[in-house]
């Protein structure tokens, strides 16, 4: 895709300057405007297409949450705020990510990468529509496994244990490679040692997620991504 056109909606000068610097350092982003309130942002959206809004929640005149609710068609949203209690409501509005101030460039980059991936894949068929199965090498055989049959994948030493409807397979593969091979819309990495199927989730309680009859821990560094993924409606 071409450069991602974005705007900043933020009334704090310090936060504005940080976002301007981060956006300027990213080759795929083009800053179109910086607005101090939602009404200014609305004028920009009326004039030209915008791909992404960096949106503060606590704004004068109209909050970021209410601003998004007022839009008939919203660009992609990355919320920025100093108040973590707004995170759940932000995710309910299908925000791509939620940056808690003060945030580092690395955290900013992670959020932007999600946006770019979404924009790059928006006109492509979903991976699930292309392949409904995956091949795993185990016990000197190549096994064809339906994606829908997978419950979760667990790291066990140098191997990965794939739990399916019909049993388990022990494969010699890295967690990183498996995460790249599996469709992100259906599978979530929730811990350094676990990837789970969204379709197999029963409930989340505290720092654990129940997948079929297995209680799986949610790693602290993955919790935000899990919440984003769970709250997505699409």
Protein Blocks (a to p, Z undefined) as FASTA:
>chain_A
ZZdddddddfbfklmmmmmmmmmmpmkbccfbdcfbfklmmmmmmmpccfbdcddfbdgh
iafklmmmmpmbdcddddddfbfklmmmmmmnopabdcdddddfklmmmmmmmmmmmmmm
mmpccfklmpgcdcddeehiacdddfklpmbdcdehjbccdddfkbccdddddfklmmmm
pcfklpccfbfkbccdfklpfbdchjbccehjaccdddfklmmmmmmmmmpmZZ
